[in-house]
Amino acid sequence: MINSDRLWDRLEQLGNIGKQEAGGITRLSFTPEERAAKDLVTGFMKEAGLTVREDEIGNLIGRKEGKNPAAPVVLLGSHIDSVPNGGDYDGPLGVLAGVEVLQTMQEQGIETEHPIEVIAFTDEEGTRFGYGMIGSRGIAGLIKRDELEQADKNGVTIAEAMRQTGLDPDRTSLAARSPGSVKAYVELHIEQGKVLESRGLSVGIVTGVAGPLWLNFVLEGEAGHAGATPMNLRRDPMAAAAQVMLAIEEEAGRTGTSVGTVGRLQAFPGGVNVIPGRVEFSLDLRDVDEAIRNEVEQRIYERAKAICAERNVTLKVELLQRIAPAVCSDDIQNAVAEACEAEGLEAFRLPSGAGHDCMQLVELCPVGMIFARSKDGISHNPAEFTTKEDCANGAQVLYRTVLSLAKQA
């Protein structure tokens, strides 16, 4: 059995780094707060008897050797960076549960055929530079050197921030793992939703991670005086945008699996007494099934075109990001299901709507995830909370899953 008291204590210790007056956590990548968090976790890894290093992209890695050091490694972990004023559990649970799993193995003298590594991935959230999953992209060999020139709000690029912390951005390709070197990746994470809580379940088995499609809609009409322009003579892009947003809600809601979110809306020139001349809004569209997501995207586009044509408003749709969904390995899902049943927990399967590092690793190795229940589904918020019992249940399921994947000797 994993040590639930030790896991909980470590979560609380890590939660004190980057603590804000408002009660949340702010630990952005390549900052003193992140460095302090890495140093603390390094200490935990060493207490667990692991060999610790940081790779060329800044991933913190603790390794437990296997009976066959040349065998493909089993990876587990998550991230310790946060969004601004975020919660204590999004990311840290997966890293610290991974450390706890390996420390329990060490204490019980358990050997595995395959080596096991727990990783705290660099910058999963993408908050600072608008470019996330840097560490997992690096391990998967998906980092392009020019992408490291993206800058934060102060004009500091990823490459510059790396140099400030002793990393060489020209060496990031060395972090990539070779084909066949990784057997599997499995991650414990809080759900960040309400499905498990609504069903009274402590943990869940993730079937796949929905891929985010980000679009920017630009609607242009004709600016005019709010009092002097009759309603029938207006070319109002805001009215058209309102119709398009309702169409987004309807089309995403038709499938039962898709979600569509307009999170940003801007009107120009933005005067109270001015009919806007241009309106821009974002769309975040997700589904675990890429074909379904693409069909919803096309229906939204066709309806938007028709709405804008009827209102004599021009439409331009810009692609910001298109990430393919990640399907979790059947073998890993089954291993997690067996672990749940061995712990007396229901083997309930559900998709993840939020993005995770495993999305970058699907071409490198089979991936899987375990969810722990989130109170009220709240995340990216100081009120984010997962109980000690649920954290322990998730860690115990992770423990049994890793033993199965790494083949207990």
Secondary structure, DSSP 8 states (H G I E B T S, - for coil): ---HHHHHHHHHHHHTTTB-TTS-B---TTSHHHHHHHHHHHHHHHHTT-EEEE-TT--EEEEE--SSTTS-EEEEEEE----TTB-SSTTHHHHHHHHHHHHHHHHTT--BSS-EEEEEES-SS-TTTS---HHHHHHTT---GGGGG-B-TTS-BHHHHHHHTT--GGGGGGG---TTSEEEEEEEEE--SSHHHHHT-SEEEEEEE-EEEEEEEEEE---EETTTS-GGG---HHHHHHHHHHHHHHHHHHHSS-EEE---EEEES--TTEE-SEEEEEEEEEESSHHHHHHHHHHHHHHHHHHHHHTT-EEEEEEEEE---EE--HHHHHHHHHHHHHTT----EEEE-S--THHHHTTTS-EEEEEE--GGG--SSTT----HHHHHHHHHHHHHHHHHHHTB-
